[in-house]
């Protein structure tokens, strides 16, 4: 049960934060300001999700440490590979959702 919570947190926390951020920007009108700045769509797609990726990694590291230290769940394999996989998964998920919201 404990290892299953970690991917669920990687899916839900950045998605909710990103959705709230996009809705807030559209309501305040700051997304319109972003459209008229000389920032390309690629720069927007690369730069906007970075804080959410950092928060996602914090929400990834905390449960992993909690699972290993408190529940004594053995961590098999490379920790570095697990971390890169989490970063890749979160980044791909956020970019995909951001691309959907930009086209909607």
C-alpha positions as CSV (number, residue, x, y, z in Angstrom):
1,X,0.0,0.0,0.0
2,X,2.8,2.4,0.9
3,X,4.6,2.3,-2.5
4,X,1.3,2.9,-4.3
5,X,0.8,6.3,-2.6
6,X,4.0,7.8,-4.1
7,X,2.9,7.6,-7.8
8,X,-0.5,8.8,-6.9
9,X,1.0,11.9,-5.2
10,X,3.2,12.5,-8.3
11,X,0.0,12.5,-10.4
12,X,-2.4,14.5,-8.3
13,X,-0.3,17.2,-6.5
14,X,1.3,18.8,-9.6
15,X,-1.9,18.4,-11.6
16,X,-4.0,20.2,-9.0
17,X,-1.4,23.0,-8.4
18,X,-1.1,23.5,-12.2
19,X,-4.8,23.6,-12.7
20,X,-5.3,26.1,-9.9
21,X,-2.4,28.2,-11.3
22,X,-3.8,28.3,-14.8
23,X,-7.3,29.2,-13.6
24,X,-6.0,32.0,-11.4
25,X,-3.9,33.4,-14.2
26,X,-6.9,33.4,-16.5
27,X,-9.2,35.0,-13.9
28,X,-6.7,37.7,-13.1
29,X,-5.9,38.4,-16.7
30,X,-2.2,37.9,-16.2
31,X,-2.2,35.1,-18.9
32,X,-3.1,37.7,-21.4
33,X,-0.1,39.7,-20.4
34,X,2.0,36.6,-20.9
35,X,0.6,36.2,-24.4
36,X,1.7,39.6,-25.5
37,X,5.2,39.4,-24.1
38,X,8.1,38.4,-26.4
39,X,8.2,35.0,-24.7
40,X,7.9,32.1,-27.1
41,X,5.6,29.2,-26.5
42,X,8.6,26.9,-26.0
43,X,10.0,29.2,-23.3
44,X,6.6,29.4,-21.7
45,X,6.3,25.6,-21.7
46,X,9.8,25.2,-20.3
47,X,9.6,27.9,-17.6
48,X,6.1,27.8,-16.3
49,X,6.1,24.2,-14.8
50,X,9.5,24.5,-13.1
51,X,8.1,25.5,-9.6
52,X,5.6,22.7,-9.9
53,X,8.3,20.2,-10.7
54,X,10.3,21.3,-7.6
55,X,7.2,21.0,-5.4
56,X,6.5,17.6,-7.0
57,X,10.0,16.4,-6.2
58,X,9.5,17.5,-2.6
59,X,6.3,15.6,-2.5
60,X,8.1,12.6,-3.9
61,X,11.1,12.6,-1.6
62,X,9.1,13.0,1.6
63,X,6.9,9.9,1.1
64,X,9.9,7.8,-0.1
65,X,11.9,8.7,3.0
66,X,8.9,8.1,5.1
67,X,8.3,4.7,3.5
68,X,11.9,3.6,3.9
69,X,12.6,5.0,7.4
70,X,9.2,4.5,9.1
71,X,7.6,1.6,7.4
72,X,10.9,-0.2,6.5
73,X,9.9,-0.7,2.9
74,X,13.0,-1.9,1.1
75,X,14.1,0.3,-1.8
76,X,15.5,-2.0,-4.5
77,X,17.5,-0.7,-7.4
78,X,19.1,2.6,-8.0
79,X,17.8,5.7,-6.1
80,X,19.2,7.9,-8.8
81,X,17.2,6.1,-11.5
82,X,14.1,6.3,-9.3
83,X,14.6,10.1,-9.0
84,X,15.2,10.6,-12.7
85,X,12.1,8.6,-13.5
86,X,10.1,10.7,-11.1
87,X,11.4,13.9,-12.6
88,X,10.8,12.7,-16.1
89,X,7.3,11.5,-15.2
90,X,6.3,14.7,-13.5
91,X,7.8,16.9,-16.3
92,X,6.0,15.0,-19.0
93,X,2.8,15.1,-17.2
94,X,2.9,18.8,-16.5
95,X,4.0,19.6,-20.1
96,X,1.2,17.5,-21.5
97,X,-1.4,19.2,-19.3
98,X,0.1,22.7,-20.0
99,X,-0.1,22.0,-23.8
100,X,-3.7,21.0,-23.4
101,X,-4.6,24.1,-21.5
102,X,-2.9,26.3,-24.0
103,X,-4.9,24.9,-26.9
104,X,-8.2,24.9,-25.0
